[in-house]
Amino acid sequence: MPKNKITNTKENKGEKRKLLSPKLDVVFQVLFGEKGSENITKKILKAILKEPINKVDLSRNPILRRQKIKGKMGVLDVIAELNEKEMCDIEMQVGEQENIIKRILYYWARVYGSNINKKEDYEVLKRTIAILIADFEIPGLKELGYYTDWKLIETESRKVILTDTIEIVIIELPKIYRLKEEEQDKELLDWLYFLEDPNSKRVMDAMKENEGIREAREKLEEMSNDVIMQRLAEYRESAIIEENEARNTALHKGIAQGREEGLKEGLEQGEKKKQYEIAKKLKNKGIAIEEIMEITDLPKEEVEKL
């Protein structure tokens, strides 16, 4: 079950509903990927990429509020064209996923490859950035910080970048709580705390000076009172719960099967060890190898080695 389960309940008529969680991928996709969110997306991407972004085009994203509500709903990443010359793919991932690194590489490749037609020259391919915001710590990155920026780099010198065409940024939200004050990047962390809890005091303070966060929270309030978004969030959350339950069931079955197979293997190994001990004793007493083979069912080569 997702850590931040949406607990919206029907409230008294005229009262606002609780805010939807911006970490839920369907909410994240509409908040940052829907046309009209260009200014919000520009601000968060500027904080993540630490570079100027003058223009954002979100026209490649589906309009989820117009689609039929389905349980799984497919891929829910955000595709943005930056400054009319670069592509960016952003994914918010709540539940731990196997092969998450291969997944983000695949998303990068999908967007990168979509920039060219069969008859076009490779020159038209645009710099493509994939951003993964994970609500869990990723195996293999435990010793690294909450923010890592990955490029193709020459391994011996660790200085020469092969190309700026590929870039992958990974943000692990749980790690932000272990930061020391001097390590903090305020602009980016304000956005990450907004994703964690849009009602927190830090977010309320940030809204006074950060136009993007203020606009994002206002849009989140509008979304939280939109019946279609409420249904989308409910269906998506149900799908995630079902996926987690299926994964846990498969895991438990695998553990139980592994225990059974392990016990069987252990018994077999124990039986074989016993046969070797008997064969060794018989051999030490001068019993013929053929007789030992018949008593223990061990092959001739194994008996001769004892």
N, C-alpha and C positions, 0 to 999 in steps of 0.2 A: 504494500500500500504506500502511495506517495507520502513523504514526510509532511508536506503542507497540504493536507486534504482540504478541499473547499468545503466549508461548512455552512454555506448560505442556507438560510431557512426562510420560509415565508414569514414576513413580519406584518405588523399592523398596516392597514391601508394608509398610503401617503408617506410611509417611512422608507428611507433608502435601504437597499439590501447591503449586506457586507460586501466589501470589495472582493472581486475575483482575484485569484493569485496570479500575478504576472509571470510566475515561473511555470505555470501550466502551459504547455507548448501551444495549444490552440489560442489561449489568451495572448501569449507573447506574439504569435504570428499576426493577429489582428492589430495589436497595439503598435507593433513596429513595421508590419508589412503591408497594411492596408493603405490604399491611396488616400492622401490627406494627412498621413503620419510622417511626411517627408522631413519636417523640421525636427520632430522627436528623434527620428532615426539618425538624422545628420548629427545631432548632439551626442547621442550615445556612441556612435561610431567614431566621432572625433576623440572622445574620451578613451575608447578602446585602442584605436590605431595610433593615437598621438600624432596626428597629422591633419592639415587643413582639409576640410570637405566643404565645397561650395554648393554642390548640387547632388541631390539623391533622386533616382528614378525607381519607383516601386511597382511599375506597371506589369512586371512579369509575375507578380504574385496573384493567386486566386482570391476572389472575393468570398471569403468563407461565409459571410452572413447571407449570401445569396444561394449557397449550396444546400442540397438536401443533407439533413443530419444523419450521419452514419457513425457506427461505433468506433471504427479504427481510423478512418479519415485520411489514411496515407501519410505522405511526407508533409511535415509542417514546419519546414525551414523558411527563412525570409531571404529573398534574393533582391539585392539592391545594386543598381548601377551607380557608380560614384564618379562625379566630375566628367561624365560622358566618355570615360576612357578606361574605367576599371570595373571589375565585377566583385561582388562580395556576397558570400553565402553565410547566413547566421542561423545557428541551431541552438535552441534551449532544450536541454535534456534533463529531466527530473529523475527518472528511474535509471539505475545502473544497467548498462548494456554491455553484452559481450562484444569483443572486437570493436570497441568504440573508436579506436584510432583508425582502423581500416575503414570504418563507416565515414568518418570525417574526410578521409582521403578520397573516398568514392564520391562524396558530395562535392568536394573541390573539383574532381575530374569531370563530373557531370556538368557543372556550370562552365568550366574552362572549355570543354568540348562543344558546348552549345553556342560558342561565339563564332564558329566557322562553318561555312557550307562546303560541299564537296569541291566546287570549282574555285574556291577562294584560296589565296596564298596564306601561309602560316603567319605572315606579318600582321594579319587582322586579329590574331589572338590577343586578348587583353589580359593584363595583370589580374589575377584572380586570388582573392583572399577568402579563406574559410575560417569562420569563428565558431568555436564550440564553447558554450557556457554550460558547465556541468554542475548539477546539484549534488555531486558526490566526488570523492577523491579517486583519481584514475591510477590503477596499478602501473607501476613503472615510473610514475612521476612523484612518488611520495616525498622525495628529498628536495623537490623543486618548489618554487613559490606559487602563489595563487594565480599568477599571470605568466605565461610563457609564450614566446613568439618564435616560430620555427620557420627556417628557410633552408634552401639547398646550399650547403657550405662545404668547402674543401676540407676534408677531415684532418689532414696533417697540420696545415697552417692555422686552421679555424678562423681565417680572416677573409678569404676570397669567396664571395657569393657567386654561384654559377649564373643565376638569373634572378631578377626580382619579380618574375612572372608568377611564381608560386610562394604563398605565405599562409601559414596556419597559426592562428592564435587560439590558445586554450586557456580558459578561465575556470578554476575550480572554486566554487562558492564557499564550501566549508572551511577553506584555508584562510579566509579573510578575518576570522575571529582570533587567529593566532598572530596577527601582525603587531609589531611594535609601532609606537607612534611615529618614529622617525622614518619608518619604511612606507608610510601611507601615501598613496596617490589620491588626494582628496576627490578630485573630479570624477575619476573612475569609480572609486569606492562609494561615493554618493549614489551613483547609478546602481551599483551592485546591492547596496542596502535597500534601494527602492525595490529591486526584484525580490529581495528577501522579505521585506515587510514595508509596504507602501504607507503604513500608518505610524511608523516609528518616529520618535522625536528627531532623529538625525535627518530623516526625509523631510519632515516639516520645516526644519531649519534650512535644509538645502534648497527647498522651494523658494525661499525668500530671495536667493541670489542666482539660482539656476533656472533659467526660463524653460529649458528642455524638460527637466524633472517636473516642474509645475504643470506644463502642458501634458506630460505623460500621465500624471496623476488625475488631471481633469478628464482626460480621455478614458482612463480606467474607471472612473466614477460613472461616466456615461455608459460604458460597456457593461458595467455591473448591474445597471438598471434596464438593460436591453434584454427583452425576453428571449430573442434568438441567441444572444451570447450566453445567457443563463443555460439554455438547452444545450448549446454546443459544449460548454464547460462540463455540464453534467454527463453528457454522453462520452466525452473524451475521458473524463475521470473514471467512469465505469469501465471503459475499454482498458485503461491502464491497470485498474484493479484486477480485471480478468486476466490480463497478460501476466501480472505478477503472481497471481494465484496459480496459473498454468505452469509458470516457471518454477514456483516453489514445489508444486506437486511433482513435476518431472524430477526436480532435484532430490526430493525425499524418496521417490521410487528408485532413483539411481543409487542413492546411499544404501537403501535396503537391499537392492540387487547386489551392490558391491560387497556388502557384509556377507550375504549368502554365498557369493562366489569366493570371497576371501576365506570363509570358514571351510568351504569345500576344498579349496586349494591347500589350506593349512592341514586339513586331515590327510590329504593325499601326500603332502610333503612329510608329515609325521609318519605315515605308513611306510614311505620309501626309506626314511631314515632308519626305521626299525629293521627293515629288510637288510640294509647295509650293515647294521650292527650284528645281526645274526650271521650274515655271510662272512664277516670278518672273524667272528669267533670260530665258525666252522673251518675257515681256512687256516686259522692258527692251530687248530687241532689236527690239521693234515687231511681233512676231508677232501675228496677229489672235486675238482672244479665242476664237472658235469653234475655231480650230486648236489652241490651248492646251488647251481643254476636251477635244478629241478625243485629244490626246497623253497628258494626265495623268489623265483621268477625273474631274477636279474640276468641281463645279457652277459655273455662270456667276457666281453671287453671290460665291463664294469667290475666283474669279480676279479679279473686278473690285475686290475689297478689297486685293489685293496691290499 
